[in-house]
Amino acid sequence: MEDVKITTAFVLLNTDAGTEAEVLREIKKIPSVAEAFLVYGVYEIVLRVESTSLTELKHTITWKIRKLDYITATQTIITS
């Protein structure tokens, strides 16, 4: 059996004030999101996203995460 290479990224999110908990609930429904945390500082939410390819990762971040209501900005860090 061939090992599947997992691509991991950390996504830092900014949200509209007061919407963090609602956004976190919706994000946790996305299957590729392995972990999601409310944080204090420059960002409101930090995610660990896993996928089997960069294409899948891009799709998840662009079309599933960034399209959610109340997200104002994202910063993606892809691991190597």
DASULMO-V60234 format. One record per backbone hydrogen bond with DSSP energy under -0.5 kcal/mol. NH is the residue of the N-H (numbers start at 1). CO is the residue of the C=O. If there is no record, write none. Layout:
nh=NH co=CO
nh=NH co=CO
This chain:
nh=5 co=3
nh=7 co=51
nh=8 co=6
nh=9 co=49
nh=10 co=77
nh=11 co=47
nh=12 co=75
nh=13 co=45
nh=14 co=73
nh=16 co=70
nh=19 co=16
nh=23 co=19
nh=24 co=20
nh=25 co=21
nh=26 co=22
nh=27 co=23
nh=28 co=24
nh=29 co=26
nh=30 co=27
nh=31 co=29
nh=33 co=30
nh=34 co=32
nh=34 co=48
nh=35 co=48
nh=37 co=46
nh=39 co=44
nh=44 co=13
nh=45 co=13
nh=46 co=37
nh=47 co=11
nh=48 co=35
nh=49 co=9
nh=49 co=47
nh=50 co=32
nh=51 co=7
nh=57 co=53
nh=58 co=54
nh=59 co=55
nh=60 co=56
nh=61 co=57
nh=62 co=58
nh=63 co=59
nh=64 co=59
nh=64 co=60
nh=65 co=60
nh=66 co=61
nh=68 co=65
nh=71 co=68
nh=72 co=14
nh=72 co=70
nh=73 co=14
nh=75 co=12
nh=77 co=10
nh=79 co=8
